[in-house]
């Protein structure tokens, strides 16, 4: 190595060392953020009572129903759980992501809706998978989840929206 190369390493060595430390730390932070976003951003579950519905931040959610649905597009070794989740906004605006399906027992796994994987149209107004902006007072979310064949339920359906945070609606369903 010549004198020019040695001078370059002296000028840039500390910056390279800082980069070598910060890049992996940044990757871990991004990974953790994505995992938190997938889990839903609410931290305080408001669980539906005996009526099957729950009121959170002026919105009534439920009662929810679920069924195992036969779909030819589902891969072998999986099942499709389709959830119907009525929502009454009482005239308020509401924006939400698709509900998350969680096992209540066993491994306590969680799943995002699988419209794309199942070949369904996630923008179908007759089968909305997230809160439609022009739905009016009442609408029903219809979400299908691709779960392993050993996932038998019961499940929780978690619905989160910005005005309710840190609370979110949790409803129990048994297909």
C-alpha positions as CSV (number, residue, x, y, z in Angstrom):
1,X,0.0,0.0,0.0
2,X,1.2,3.4,-0.9
3,X,1.2,6.6,1.2
4,X,-2.0,7.8,-0.5
5,X,-3.9,4.6,0.5
6,X,-2.6,4.8,4.1
7,X,-3.7,8.4,4.3
8,X,-7.1,7.5,3.1
9,X,-7.5,4.8,5.8
10,X,-6.4,7.2,8.5
11,X,-8.9,9.8,7.4
12,X,-11.8,7.4,6.9
13,X,-11.1,4.5,9.3
14,X,-13.3,5.8,12.2
15,X,-16.2,6.6,9.8
16,X,-16.0,3.0,8.4
17,X,-15.9,1.6,11.9
18,X,-19.0,3.6,12.9
19,X,-20.8,2.4,9.7
20,X,-19.8,-1.2,10.5
21,X,-21.5,-0.9,13.9
22,X,-24.6,1.2,12.9
23,X,-25.7,-0.7,9.8
24,X,-26.4,-4.0,11.6
25,X,-28.1,-2.0,14.5
26,X,-30.2,-0.1,12.0
27,X,-31.3,-3.4,10.4
28,X,-32.3,-4.8,13.8
29,X,-34.3,-1.7,14.5
30,X,-36.1,-1.9,11.1
31,X,-36.8,-5.6,11.6
32,X,-38.3,-4.9,15.1
33,X,-40.4,-2.1,13.7
34,X,-41.8,-4.3,11.0
35,X,-42.6,-7.1,13.5
36,X,-44.4,-4.6,15.7
37,X,-46.4,-3.3,12.7
38,X,-47.4,-6.8,11.7
39,X,-48.5,-7.5,15.3
40,X,-50.8,-4.5,15.2
41,X,-50.0,-1.2,17.0
42,X,-52.5,-1.4,19.7
43,X,-51.4,-2.4,23.2
44,X,-54.7,-2.6,25.2
45,X,-57.2,-5.2,24.0
46,X,-60.8,-4.4,24.6
47,X,-62.4,-7.9,24.5
48,X,-66.0,-8.5,23.5
49,X,-68.4,-9.5,26.2
50,X,-71.2,-12.1,26.2
51,X,-73.0,-10.2,23.4
52,X,-70.1,-10.8,21.1
53,X,-69.7,-7.1,20.3
54,X,-67.4,-4.4,21.7
55,X,-67.5,-0.6,21.8
56,X,-64.1,1.1,21.3
57,X,-63.7,4.9,20.7
58,X,-67.3,5.3,19.7
59,X,-67.2,2.4,17.2
60,X,-69.2,-0.8,17.7
61,X,-67.5,-4.0,16.3
62,X,-69.1,-7.4,16.2
63,X,-70.4,-9.9,16.8
64,X,-67.9,-11.8,14.6
65,X,-68.4,-15.1,12.9
66,X,-65.9,-17.5,11.3
67,X,-66.0,-20.6,9.1
68,X,-63.5,-22.9,7.5
69,X,-63.9,-22.3,3.8
70,X,-62.9,-24.7,1.0
71,X,-60.8,-22.9,-1.7
72,X,-59.0,-24.7,-4.5
73,X,-56.4,-22.0,-4.4
74,X,-55.3,-22.9,-0.9
75,X,-52.0,-24.8,-0.8
76,X,-51.9,-28.3,0.4
77,X,-51.6,-28.7,4.2
78,X,-53.5,-25.4,4.9
79,X,-57.0,-24.3,5.7
80,X,-58.9,-21.1,5.0
81,X,-60.6,-19.3,7.9
82,X,-63.0,-16.7,6.7
83,X,-64.2,-14.1,9.2
84,X,-67.2,-11.8,8.9
85,X,-66.8,-8.8,11.2
86,X,-69.7,-6.2,11.3
87,X,-68.7,-2.6,12.1
88,X,-71.0,0.3,13.1
89,X,-69.2,3.6,12.9
90,X,-72.2,5.5,14.3
91,X,-71.5,8.1,11.5
92,X,-67.9,8.6,12.4
93,X,-65.0,8.3,9.9
94,X,-62.9,5.3,10.4
95,X,-59.7,4.0,8.8
96,X,-58.3,0.6,9.6
97,X,-56.0,-2.1,8.3
98,X,-57.2,-5.7,7.9
99,X,-57.9,-7.5,11.1
100,X,-55.3,-9.9,12.5
101,X,-56.3,-13.5,13.3
102,X,-54.6,-15.0,16.4
103,X,-54.8,-18.5,18.0
104,X,-56.1,-18.2,21.6
105,X,-54.4,-21.5,22.7
106,X,-51.5,-23.6,21.6
107,X,-48.7,-21.8,19.8
108,X,-50.6,-18.5,19.8
109,X,-49.7,-17.9,16.2
110,X,-51.0,-14.9,14.2
111,X,-51.9,-14.3,10.6
112,X,-52.7,-11.4,8.2
113,X,-55.5,-11.7,5.7
114,X,-54.5,-13.7,2.6
115,X,-56.7,-12.3,-0.2
116,X,-53.7,-12.0,-2.5
117,X,-52.4,-15.5,-1.8
118,X,-55.9,-17.0,-2.4
119,X,-56.5,-15.1,-5.6
120,X,-59.3,-12.9,-4.1
121,X,-59.8,-9.3,-5.0
122,X,-58.9,-7.3,-1.8
123,X,-60.6,-4.2,-3.3
124,X,-63.9,-6.0,-3.9
125,X,-66.6,-3.7,-2.3
126,X,-68.8,-6.7,-1.6
127,X,-66.0,-8.3,0.4
128,X,-63.9,-5.5,2.0
129,X,-60.8,-6.6,3.8
130,X,-60.1,-3.2,5.4
131,X,-62.3,-0.3,6.5
132,X,-63.7,1.3,3.3
133,X,-63.6,5.1,3.3
134,X,-67.1,5.5,1.7
135,X,-68.9,2.7,3.5
136,X,-71.3,4.8,5.5
137,X,-72.4,3.9,8.9
138,X,-72.5,0.0,8.6
139,X,-70.2,-2.4,6.8
140,X,-68.9,-5.9,7.3
141,X,-65.2,-6.8,6.8
142,X,-64.8,-10.2,5.2
143,X,-61.3,-11.5,5.6
144,X,-59.8,-14.9,4.7
145,X,-56.8,-16.2,6.4
146,X,-54.5,-19.0,5.2
147,X,-53.6,-21.1,8.3
148,X,-51.8,-24.4,8.8
149,X,-54.1,-27.5,8.8
150,X,-53.3,-27.9,12.5
151,X,-54.8,-24.5,13.4
152,X,-58.3,-25.5,14.6
153,X,-59.3,-22.6,16.8
154,X,-60.7,-20.9,18.7
155,X,-59.2,-17.7,17.4
156,X,-59.2,-14.0,18.3
157,X,-59.8,-11.3,15.6
158,X,-58.0,-8.1,16.5
159,X,-59.1,-4.8,14.7
160,X,-57.0,-1.7,15.2
161,X,-57.8,1.9,14.0
162,X,-56.0,5.2,14.7
163,X,-58.7,6.9,16.8
164,X,-58.8,4.0,19.2
165,X,-55.1,3.7,20.0
166,X,-53.7,2.4,22.2
167,X,-56.9,0.3,22.5
168,X,-58.1,-2.2,19.9
169,X,-61.1,-4.5,19.5
170,X,-60.6,-8.2,20.2
171,X,-63.4,-10.7,19.3
172,X,-63.4,-14.4,19.8
173,X,-64.4,-16.6,16.9
174,X,-64.8,-20.4,16.6
175,X,-65.2,-21.8,13.0
